[in-house]
């Protein structure tokens, strides 16, 4: 089985074949713009502890990360939306 890094590299190679160059240029420019803000310096890395936060759950109740960690392990999944 390929590592995630290897899978991403393979995806990037295929992406170049399937996505029009002007789209790729826009994506590249956007990435450079985000990097220029210094955003990467404040990102969590593998093994870092996530800061506590509170969100509304499926029952419209406010629940914090700490609430869930009291009873079980937590896997955080960040969904970027349906672009």
Secondary structure per residue as TSV (DSSP state, phi and psi in degrees):
chain	resnum	aa	ss	phi	psi
A	1	X	-	360.0	136.0
A	2	X	-	-73.8	149.9
A	3	X	-	-72.7	164.9
A	4	X	H	-60.0	-40.4
A	5	X	H	-60.4	-42.0
A	6	X	H	-67.2	-38.6
A	7	X	H	-65.3	-40.6
A	8	X	H	-65.9	-40.9
A	9	X	H	-62.0	-42.2
A	10	X	H	-65.3	-40.9
A	11	X	H	-61.5	-44.2
A	12	X	H	-60.9	-38.4
A	13	X	H	-63.8	-43.1
A	14	X	H	-69.7	-36.3
A	15	X	H	-57.7	-41.3
A	16	X	H	-60.9	-32.8
A	17	X	H	-75.9	-27.0
A	18	X	H	-104.7	-20.9
A	19	X	S	-104.6	132.5
A	20	X	-	-57.5	146.3
A	21	X	H	-57.6	-38.9
A	22	X	H	-65.0	-33.3
A	23	X	H	-66.7	-45.5
A	24	X	H	-60.4	-40.1
A	25	X	H	-62.4	-42.1
A	26	X	H	-64.1	-43.2
A	27	X	H	-61.3	-45.3
A	28	X	H	-62.5	-44.9
A	29	X	H	-62.3	-41.1
A	30	X	H	-63.4	-42.0
A	31	X	H	-63.3	-44.3
A	32	X	H	-62.0	-38.5
A	33	X	H	-63.7	-42.3
A	34	X	H	-65.0	-43.2
A	35	X	H	-62.1	-36.2
A	36	X	H	-65.1	-20.9
A	37	X	T	-77.0	-14.0
A	38	X	T	83.6	11.7
A	39	X	G	-55.1	-36.9
A	40	X	G	-59.2	-30.1
A	41	X	G	-67.2	-21.9
A	42	X	G	-105.4	3.9
A	43	X	S	-76.6	147.8
A	44	X	-	-73.7	146.6
A	45	X	-	-110.5	166.2
A	46	X	T	-53.5	129.2
A	47	X	T	92.2	-12.6
A	48	X	-	-69.1	156.8
A	49	X	-	-91.7	128.4
A	50	X	-	-71.8	142.4
A	51	X	-	-69.3	152.3
A	52	X	-	-66.6	145.3
A	53	X	-	-150.2	162.1
A	54	X	E	-125.9	134.4
A	55	X	E	-134.8	168.0
A	56	X	E	-92.3	129.8
A	57	X	-	-87.2	-174.0
A	58	X	T	-66.3	-14.8
A	59	X	T	-99.6	14.0
A	60	X	S	63.3	30.8
A	61	X	-	-108.3	142.5
A	62	X	E	-77.5	128.2
A	63	X	E	-134.1	139.5
A	64	X	E	-102.6	161.6
A	65	X	H	-57.3	-41.1
A	66	X	H	-58.6	-39.6
A	67	X	H	-56.8	-47.2
A	68	X	H	-69.5	-37.1
A	69	X	H	-67.8	-19.1
A	70	X	T	-68.2	-24.9
A	71	X	T	-116.5	-15.7
A	72	X	S	-167.8	172.5
A	73	X	-	-73.3	158.8
A	74	X	-	-128.2	135.7
A	75	X	-	-113.1	122.0
A	76	X	-	-94.8	131.4
A	77	X	-	-125.9	121.5
A	78	X	-	-100.5	112.3
A	79	X	-	-92.7	122.8
A	80	X	-	-80.3	-6.4
A	81	X	-	98.2	175.4
A	82	X	-	-97.3	83.1
A	83	X	-	-76.0	360.0
